Amino acid sequence: KLVKIDLGKNAVVQTIPFGEEIAPNGSYLNDVRVETKTQTAYLTDSGLGAIVVVDLQTGKARRLLAGDRSVTAEKDFALEIGGRKLIGDNGKPPQIHSDGIALDPQNGFLYYHALTGHMLYRIKTAALRDARLTKSELSAQVESMGETAPPDGMVMAPNGKLFLTDLAHSAIVVFDPATKKIAPLITDGRLRWPDSLAW
């Protein structure tokens, strides 16, 4: 479920439940961003790979891009933290799909990234909200933005620069969508598994 809390009243004011068609067995709904202008929420599914789009006025949700390479962990990718590979209980590197997302309200893009992968993607939020688009038509709207270090969290700054956490190097980096270049912001050993960012 997605829950809205009025911080002034310290009370839950809206709850939107998700059924099996939105959150099937094995899914893991993770990061969320809210586009206030259109009253739409966007969530990543890190368990199976998908983007969930929720109309906050009607409560209706749609599960999109499931199976698309942009929301899927990269095969044989092994996440390294501080030079050590992350290994699951089965002795293999875990496959963690679409995770961090960031909303660019000025240009109408949603940026997203698999946790176990290098590639950063984006798509127009208008395309995600367009229920008339077929699965293949929607997939064709996805743009590859180049490689970054694996991030767990991302946020778009007011100046249009994208801030990403860099798990492998205990760092936060800045990505410029105009040039597709990455610059380090801060690296510090105390940034252990940096995750969600907020502006």
Secondary structure as the mmCIF struct_conf table of DSSP 4:
data_model
#
loop_
_struct_conf.conf_type_id
_struct_conf.id
_struct_conf.beg_label_comp_id
_struct_conf.beg_label_asym_id
_struct_conf.beg_label_seq_id
_struct_conf.end_label_comp_id
_struct_conf.end_label_asym_id
_struct_conf.end_label_seq_id
STRN STRN1 LEU A 2 ASP A 6
TURN_TY1_P TURN_TY1_P1 LEU A 7 ASN A 10
STRN STRN2 ALA A 11 ILE A 16
TURN_TY1_P TURN_TY1_P2 GLU A 20 ILE A 22
BEND BEND1 ALA A 23 ALA A 23
TURN_TY1_P TURN_TY1_P3 ASN A 25 GLY A 26
STRN STRN3 LEU A 29 GLU A 35
TURN_TY1_P TURN_TY1_P4 THR A 36 GLN A 39
STRN STRN4 THR A 40 ASP A 45
TURN_TY1_P TURN_TY1_P5 SER A 46 GLY A 49
STRN STRN5 ALA A 50 ASP A 55
TURN_TY1_P TURN_TY1_P6 LEU A 56 THR A 58
STRN STRN6 ALA A 61 LEU A 64
BEND BEND2 LEU A 65 LEU A 65
TURN_TY1_P TURN_TY1_P7 ALA A 66 GLY A 67
HELX_RH_3T_P HELX_RH_3T_P1 ARG A 69 VAL A 71
BEND BEND3 THR A 72 THR A 72
HELX_LH_PP_P HELX_LH_PP_P1 ALA A 73 GLU A 74
TURN_TY1_P TURN_TY1_P8 LYS A 75 ASP A 76
STRN STRN7 GLU A 80 ILE A 81
TURN_TY1_P TURN_TY1_P9 GLY A 82 GLY A 83
STRN STRN8 ARG A 84 LYS A 85
TURN_TY1_P TURN_TY1_P10 ASP A 89 ASN A 90
BEND BEND4 GLY A 91 LYS A 92
STRN STRN9 SER A 98 ASP A 104
TURN_TY1_P TURN_TY1_P11 PRO A 105 GLY A 108
STRN STRN10 PHE A 109 ALA A 114
BEND BEND5 LEU A 115 THR A 116
BEND BEND6 HIS A 118 HIS A 118
STRN STRN11 MET A 119 LYS A 124
HELX_RH_AL_P HELX_RH_AL_P1 THR A 125 ARG A 129
TURN_TY1_P TURN_TY1_P12 ALA A 131 ARG A 132
BEND BEND7 LEU A 133 LEU A 133
HELX_RH_AL_P HELX_RH_AL_P2 LYS A 135 SER A 139
TURN_TY1_P TURN_TY1_P13 ALA A 140 GLN A 141
STRN STRN12 GLU A 143 GLU A 147
HELX_LH_PP_P HELX_LH_PP_P2 ALA A 149 PRO A 151
BEND BEND8 ASP A 152 ASP A 152
STRN STRN13 MET A 154 MET A 156
TURN_TY1_P TURN_TY1_P14 PRO A 158 ASN A 159
BEND BEND9 GLY A 160 GLY A 160
HELX_LH_PP_P HELX_LH_PP_P3 LYS A 161 LYS A 161
STRN STRN14 LEU A 162 ASP A 166
HELX_RH_3T_P HELX_RH_3T_P2 LEU A 167 HIS A 169
TURN_TY1_P TURN_TY1_P15 SER A 170 SER A 170
STRN STRN15 ALA A 171 ASP A 176
TURN_TY1_P TURN_TY1_P16 PRO A 177 LYS A 180
STRN STRN16 LYS A 181 THR A 187
TURN_TY1_P TURN_TY1_P17 GLY A 189 ARG A 190
BEND BEND10 TRP A 193 TRP A 193
#
